[in-house]
Each structure stands twice: as structure tokens, then as C-alpha cells.
Amino acid sequence: MVTQTVESDVQDSLMEYLEDPFLNHLFKQIRKAEQIRGISVDLTHACNLRCQGCYFFLDELDQFKAPKDEAEFDTFIADEKSRGTNFITVVGGEPSLMLERLQKLYHNFRLMVVTNALIKIPYEGFETMPIAISLWGDRETDKTLRGGGKLDVFSKALKNYKDDPRAIWHYTTTPGNAHEIASVVEQCVANGNRVLFNFYSDRIDLGGVYDHNLGFADVRREIDKAIARYPDKILMTSYMSSVFTTQQLYDETWGYEVCTSLTVDHEINQNRIKNGKRYNPHYRAYNPDLKSTRRCCTGDNQDCSTCYQTWAQVGWIMINLERHLASKQEFTNWLTTTYLFYLMCRMVDFESGVQLLPEIHQRIKSAEFC
């Protein structure tokens, strides 16, 4: 009887909030879309960069060599389709080094591919594939962290994806370089692209401006300014940036015990699965050999309390709908986060969806989260 009462209260709150036509539209679009049953796949063990602090090489994931046998790759695709997978986050190494295999994935699943953009992924054959372009700061910061102090990765990426509607800059910001955000976002927008933010975890103890222990308060303020200036170009709300950088969701603190992006059948995760916190029951994070898996979307060795992985923390919000039903504003926070995830994954119509970005940002009041 108590359970029935709780479920009734949840349903009543939801129906009340959905009397708002805009929220009703977003909710219906999500409900109409196919439920995401996603995995992450390292397409290759090779990369043409060695970015400072990249989890892939810190955790020596390049030891798991990609299969040479094309039949083995085809079997992996068939097995995941049979398992019900419909979405893959393709990471690396560097996926653009294996375009033929990337195209096979594109023909069989919805994808988000993460690239350093030194090699352009052709438009032909990948027409509607979302491309997440890694970026770690302005030209000098990005060059220091990713280009070995010499290679201007940012300029090369801008040229490769000029006016490309597939491109979303995944801009990893650092605590002491918040002053770079306005200029970097301006360049990305002028290039005809949209922007999502990530947050740098200083796993290799660079210290100084890169130290995540400094906190991201200045970064959040700059993100809010970017949203105000480009409400149709920023794919992250103030609510999202607050949760991700403070690592707080109601009374929960981000870490392994609440992360939802865990390989559920990995032996290391079995106690976590039993702790009562929700998780994604389909998820697996495959190493480049496509046979072994790792603990989570990054690796086996990271201290999860220092993980600022935006893609993982989106799942933390999404899986906690009930906790966001205490007020219409809280439900709006959940709904816009979930809708933006579906939009970036192109599980809902992208062209019409991006037209809603200004209204989405208008519905989120940044002052509530700072």
C-alpha cells in the first residue's frame, strides 16, 4: 500500500508538471525515441597524440590490441546487435585511424565518436554521425597539454570541421584557465559548430592552473556567460555544469558508489551492483581487443572522486528522475538534461531540437546552482 501511494504521488507530480506545453513536448520526444542501450568501444589501441592526463594511456589500455581479423570485428557487431545494443560511444585511441571499421559501426548503430580531429572524418558515408571534437583550452593551453608544446591541434581541428553540422566541441576546461573560455567558445561558434564542456582531472599532478582541487567556480561563471551569449550553441545547461563540477546531486557525492557507467558483468563491480544505487544494466566498456572490458567508461585505476567525465555524470542525473520531482524547477532540470543527451546522441530530431536550446536555457536559472 505504501509503494502504491508513493507511485501515485510520483505520477501526480509528473502529470502536473507536464501541463506545461514546452515540458510536455520535450518529455514526449524522449518517450517516442528508442530507449538508449549504450556501450563504449575503443576502436583502436593506436593514437596520433599523447595528451597529458589522458586516461587511455595512463591506464595502459593500449596493451589491448585491436583485432586484425575483420571477421572478428564483424562478429563483435553481430553479438552486440543481438544483445540489444543500439548506441555506441566510440573512443580510442583515435577512431579516425580506422575509418572502415568506424563506418561499419555507423551502419549498424547510432554513434557518438570522439576524435582529436587531426584527421577529418569524411562527410560522405558519415552524414548524420555526431562528432565530439576534443579540445583542452586555447591554442597555447591545448598545445601544451595535447600537442607536445609544438603542434597546434586546435587550429587543425577548426579547419577540418569548418561549418560541419556534425561537430560538437567537447571542451575540457581547467580550473585556472577559466579566462580562456569566452575566446575559445567564440572561435568554435564562429567556426559554425556547437559546444559542450568537460572538466580536467589532474591525474598526473601538473598542479597550478590544471589542479582540479582549485575548484571550478570561475569556470561555471564563464560557462553561464557563454550560455547567455550563445544560447543556441551551448549544449550544456547551468544545472548540468553545477552538478558536474561540484560533484553533488542532492545528498549524493559523485564517485564509484553512485556511478552508472559501469560494466555490469565485470567481476570488480559486483559489490557495487549490490549497494542499492542505480546503474545502467546494459552498459559495457570494451577495450580495443573487443573481448576484455574495464570497470567503467575510463579505466580500472582512476580514483572516481576525481573523475569529471561529463558523459558519465549525465547518466547520474538521468537515472534519478524521482529525486527531481519535488518541484517543477527540479523536474525541468532533469528533463532538459535528459533531452540534451538524447539530442546530442541524435535519438531525437537534431535540426528541430537545437531550435529549442534558447528556451531550454531560459528555463534553467543559474543563480539557483552557484
C-alpha positions, 0 to 999 in steps of 0.5 A: 500500500505504501509503494502504491501511494508513493507511485501515485504521488510520483505520477501526480507530480509528473502529470502536473508538471507536464501541463506545461506545453514546452515540458510536455513536448520535450518529455514526449520526444524522449518517450517516442525515441528508442530507449538508449542501450549504450556501450563504449568501444575503443576502436583502436589501441593506436593514437596520433597524440599523447595528451597529458592526463589522458586516461587511455594511456595512463591506464595502459589500455593500449596493451589491448590490441585491436583485432586484425581479423575483420571477421572478428570485428564483424562478429563483435557487431553481430553479438552486440546487435543481438544483445540489444545494443543500439548506441555506441560511444566510440573512443580510442585511441583515435577512431579516425585511424580506422575509418572502415571499421568506424563506418561499419559501426555507423551502419549498424548503430547510432554513434557518438565518436570522439576524435582529436580531429587531426584527421577529418572524418569524411562527410560522405558515408558519415552524414548524420554521425555526431562528432565530439571534437576534443579540445583542452583550452586555447591554442597555447593551453591545448598545445601544451597539454595535447600537442607536445608544446609544438603542434597546434591541434586546435587550429587543425581541428577548426579547419577540418570541421569548418561549418560541419553540422556534425561537430560538437566541441567537447571542451575540457576546461581547467580550473585556472584557465577559466579566462580562456573560455569566452575566446575559445567558445567564440572561435568554435561558434564562429567556426559554425559548430556547437559546444559542450564542456568537460572538466580536467582531472589532474591525474598526473599532478601538473598542479597550478592552473590544471589542479582540479582541487582549485575548484571550478567556480570561475569556470561555471561563471564563464560557462553561464556567460557563454550560455547567455551569449550563445544560447543556441550553441551551448549544449550544456545547461547551468544545472548540468555544469553545477552538478558536474563540477561540484560533484553533488546531486542532492545528498549524493557525492559523485564517485564509484558508489553512485556511478552508472557507467559501469560494466555490469558483468565485470567481476570488480563491480559486483559489490557495487551492483549490490549497494542499492544505487542505480546503474545502467544494466546494459552498459559495457566498456570494451577495450580495443581487443573487443573481448576484455572490458574495464570497470567503467567508461575510463579505466580500472585505476582512476580514483572516481572522486576525481573523475569529471567525465561529463558523459558519465555524470549525465547518466547520474542525473538521468537515472534519478528522475524521482529525486527531481520531482519535488518541484517543477524547477527540479523536474525541468532540470532533469528533463532538459538534461535528459533531452540534451543527451538524447539530442546530442546522441541524435535519438531525437530530431537534431535540426528541430531540437537545437531550435529549442536550446534558447528556451531550454536555457531560459528555463534553467536559472543559474543563480539557483546552482552557484 
